[in-house]
């Protein structure tokens, strides 16, 4: 397969499970491929951060201008002028970031404030286990070291032979850490429907994943179920629920 196309499909969140395994293999064995991946990944992050800061600075400047403007003589004219300026900034911002990124900037802030990766509570990894080359161990080592692409490939492979609640949950976690919220949500839903040990954790992370893609109502639905469950992050979920209402 064309490596450039593979990179393009990765950043478009369109890799199939087979392509994800190939992608992880190339990252390990093809230095040039990994170098290009790292470059494009870092470039994407830098551009996103720079544009978000520029837009935020513009809108803050407009807000401060409105507050300082003398409005006694012609309040409507002043309001209209600043409203027009803010609208132009908004349109420019939409061109930079896309509607979802701008309209959900507050939700992304909430996501980043509350997200903390769930620890590995399933597979104990200790020193002196070099002889253990099991697929499960490799998957959790990749997870703990934040090698998300490799973790996704390994957990996907593991899921084919060991489709357990834990495998689904940690595969979902890996997708979420890798910025692929939609795929994470689908797996969190599987875990929630199983109603097992990881159900409350899946509700919490599904809520955060929905915030990441600006789906407020679905996030509220997950948080409501989590508060009712009461086994995990009840107070934190209640506060986030109130903030979103």
VODOKE-68593 format. One record per residue (C-alpha): x negated, y, z negated; residue number from 1. Coordinates in steps of 0.02 Angstrom, whole numbers, plus 32768, in hexadecimal, padded with zeros to 4 digits. Layout:
- u/v/w/seq
- X/Y/Z/NUM;
...
//
This chain:
- u/v/w/seq
- 8000/8000/8000/1;
- 7FC8/80B3/8024/2;
- 7F78/80F4/7F84/3;
- 7FB0/81A6/7FA6/4;
- 8064/8169/7FB8/5;
- 8051/8106/7F18/6;
- 801B/81A2/7EBA/7;
- 80A9/8204/7F08/8;
- 8129/8181/7ED3/9;
- 80E0/817E/7E23/10;
- 80F5/8239/7E0B/11;
- 81A4/822B/7E56/12;
- 81D2/81A1/7DD8/13;
- 81F8/8128/7E66/14;
- 8180/8098/7E46/15;
- 81C9/7FE9/7E44/16;
- 818C/7F6E/7DBF/17;
- 8119/7F1E/7E40/18;
- 80D2/7FC7/7E70/19;
- 80B9/7FF3/7DB9/20;
- 804D/7F59/7DA3/21;
- 7FEA/7F86/7E3E/22;
- 7FDA/8039/7E00/23;
- 7F95/7FFE/7D58/24;
- 7F1D/7F88/7DB0/25;
- 7EDA/8013/7E1F/26;
- 7EC0/8085/7D89/27;
- 7E52/7FFE/7D3D/28;
- 7DF2/7FC7/7DD7/29;
- 7DED/805B/7E4F/30;
- 7D89/80ED/7E0A/31;
- 7DB5/8161/7E99/32;
- 7E6F/813D/7E83/33;
- 7E66/815F/7DC8/34;
- 7E06/8200/7DE5/35;
- 7E8C/823F/7E5C/36;
- 7F16/820B/7DE5/37;
- 7EC4/8267/7D54/38;
- 7EAA/8302/7DBF/39;
- 7F5F/8309/7DFC/40;
- 7FA5/82E1/7D4F/41;
- 7F3F/836B/7CFD/42;
- 7F69/83E5/7D8A/43;
- 8022/83C3/7D74/44;
- 8016/83E2/7CB9/45;
- 7FB2/8484/7CCC/46;
- 802A/84CB/7D4E/47;
- 80C1/84A1/7CE4/48;
- 8077/84F0/7C48/49;
- 803D/858C/7CA4/50;
- 80E3/85AA/7CFA/51;
- 8146/858D/7C5A/52;
- 80DA/860D/7BFE/53;
- 80EB/868C/7C8B/54;
- 81A8/867E/7C8F/55;
- 81B8/8686/7BD4/56;
- 814B/8722/7BCD/57;
- 81B5/8778/7C52/58;
- 8258/8755/7BF9/59;
- 8213/878C/7B51/60;
- 81DA/882E/7BA3/61;
- 8289/884E/7BE8/62;
- 82D7/882C/7B3E/63;
- 8260/88A5/7AE7/64;
- 8283/8928/7B6B/65;
- 833D/891A/7B4E/66;
- 8327/8931/7A93/67;
- 82B8/89CC/7AA7/68;
- 831A/8A23/7B30/69;
- 837C/8ABD/7B03/70;
- 8431/8A8E/7B20/71;
- 848D/8B22/7AD4/72;
- 84A5/8B86/7B74/73;
- 84CC/8AFE/7BF1/74;
- 84DE/8A55/7B9B/75;
- 8533/89FF/7C2C/76;
- 84B1/8A39/7CAB/77;
- 8422/8A00/7C3C/78;
- 8474/8959/7C1A/79;
- 8493/893F/7CD3/80;
- 83DE/8969/7D00/81;
- 8396/88EF/7C83/82;
- 8415/8869/7CAD/83;
- 83E1/8876/7D63/84;
- 8329/886B/7D35/85;
- 8349/87D3/7CC9/86;
- 83AB/8781/7D55/87;
- 831B/879B/7DCE/88;
- 82A3/8750/7D4F/89;
- 8318/86BE/7D3C/90;
- 831E/869F/7DF7/91;
- 8261/86A9/7E02/92;
- 8256/8632/7D70/93;
- 82C9/85B7/7DC3/94;
- 8257/85B9/7E59/95;
- 81C2/8592/7DEA/96;
- 8208/850E/7D79/97;
- 82AA/84D0/7DC3/98;
- 8352/84E5/7D6F/99;
- 8343/8451/7CF9/100;
- 829C/8487/7CB3/101;
- 82D6/8539/7C91/102;
- 8385/8517/7C50/103;
- 8344/848B/7BE1/104;
- 82AB/84E4/7B9E/105;
- 82F9/84EC/7AF2/106;
- 8321/8433/7AF9/107;
- 826E/840D/7B2B/108;
- 8233/846F/7A94/109;
- 82A4/8405/7A27/110;
- 8261/8368/7A79/111;
- 81AD/8399/7A5A/112;
- 81D2/83CD/79A7/113;
- 8222/8326/797A/114;
- 81C9/82A7/79E6/115;
- 814A/8239/7992/116;
- 8121/8192/79E0/117;
- 8164/80FB/7983/118;
- 80D7/8093/7936/119;
- 80B4/7FE1/7967/120;
- 810F/7F7C/78E2/121;
- 8118/7EDB/7947/122;
- 806A/7E9E/7973/123;
- 7FDB/7EB4/78F8/124;
- 7F3B/7EE0/7953/125;
- 7E9E/7EC5/78EB/126;
- 7DE6/7EBF/790E/127;
- 7D96/7E19/7936/128;
- 7E22/7DE3/79AA/129;
- 7DC1/7DF7/7A4B/130;
- 7DEB/7D43/7A78/131;
- 7EA4/7D6B/7A76/132;
- 7EC9/7D9F/7B28/133;
- 7F84/7D84/7B21/134;
- 7FF2/7DF4/7B8A/135;
- 804C/7E2F/7AEC/136;
- 7FAB/7E67/7A9A/137;
- 7F71/7EC1/7B36/138;
- 8018/7F1C/7B41/139;
- 8013/7F59/7A8E/140;
- 7F5C/7F8A/7A9A/141;
- 7F89/7FF5/7B31/142;
- 801C/803D/7AD1/143;
- 7FB5/806B/7A38/144;
- 7F2D/80BB/7AA2/145;
- 7FAD/8121/7B05/146;
- 7F7E/80CE/7BA8/147;
- 8032/80E2/7BDD/148;
- 8026/80AA/7C91/149;
- 7FD0/800A/7C5D/150;
- 804B/7FEF/7BCE/151;
- 80DD/8001/7C46/152;
- 8092/7F82/7CBE/153;
- 806B/7F05/7C34/154;
- 8110/7F16/7BD7/155;
- 816D/7F06/7C7D/156;
- 810F/7E66/7CA0/157;
- 812D/7E2A/7BEE/158;
- 81E7/7E4F/7BFF/159;
- 81F3/7DD0/7C8C/160;
- 81C6/7D42/7C15/161;
- 81F0/7D8A/7B6B/162;
- 8286/7DFB/7B7F/163;
- 8299/7E28/7AC7/164;
- 82DD/7EC1/7A6F/165;
- 822E/7EF4/7A3B/166;
- 81E7/7EE7/7AEB/167;
- 8275/7F52/7B30/168;
- 825E/7FD2/7AA6/169;
- 81A3/7FE6/7ABC/170;
- 81B1/7FE7/7B79/171;
- 8230/8075/7B64/172;
- 81B7/80CE/7AF0/173;
- 812D/80BE/7B71/174;
- 819C/8107/7BF9/175;
- 81CE/8197/7B88/176;
- 8119/81BE/7B5B/177;
- 80F0/81B8/7C15/178;
- 8174/823C/7C3E/179;
- 81F0/81C3/7C8D/180;
- 8287/81E7/7C1F/181;
- 830C/819B/7C91/182;
- 82B8/80F1/7C93/183;
- 829F/80FC/7BD7/184;
- 8358/8120/7BBB/185;
- 838E/8087/7C1E/186;
- 8323/8018/7BAE/187;
- 8357/8071/7B0E/188;
- 840B/804F/7B42/189;
- 83E3/7F95/7B4E/190;
- 839A/7F9A/7A9F/191;
- 842F/7FFA/7A5A/192;
- 84AA/7F7F/7AA5/193;
- 844E/7EEC/7A58/194;
- 8475/7F36/79AB/195;
- 83D8/7EED/795F/196;
- 8347/7F2B/78F6/197;
- 8313/7FB7/796C/198;
- 83C2/7FFD/798E/199;
- 83B3/8099/791E/200;
- 8304/80C0/795E/201;
- 8343/80AE/7A11/202;
- 83D2/8127/79EC/203;
- 8356/81A9/79AD/204;
- 82DF/819B/7A3F/205;
- 836D/8193/7ABC/206;
- 83AD/8238/7A75/207;
- 8300/8285/7A8C/208;
- 82F4/823F/7B3C/209;
- 839B/828F/7B68/210;
- 835A/8335/7B25/211;
- 82C3/8322/7B94/212;
- 8334/831B/7C2E/213;
- 83AA/83A2/7BEC/214;
- 8440/8332/7BCC/215;
- 847F/8381/7B2C/216;
- 8525/8325/7B1D/217;
- 84D4/827A/7B2C/218;
- 8451/82AD/7AAC/219;
- 84DB/82E0/7A34/220;
- 8533/823A/7A52/221;
- 8496/81D9/7A24/222;
- 8478/8243/7988/223;
- 852C/822E/7950/224;
- 851B/8171/795A/225;
- 8474/8179/7900/226;
- 84B9/81DD/786F/227;
- 854A/8163/7861/228;
- 84CF/80D2/7860/229;
- 846D/8123/77D4/230;
- 83D4/80B1/77D8/231;
- 8355/8122/782E/232;
- 8330/81DD/782C/233;
- 83DE/8207/77F0/234;
- 83B2/82B4/77AB/235;
- 8347/82E4/7840/236;
- 83CE/82A8/78B8/237;
- 8453/830A/7859/238;
- 83EE/83AB/7864/239;
- 83CA/8394/791D/240;
- 8482/836E/7939/241;
- 84B3/8413/78E5/242;
- 8432/8473/794A/243;
- 847B/8431/79EC/244;
- 8532/8453/79C4/245;
//
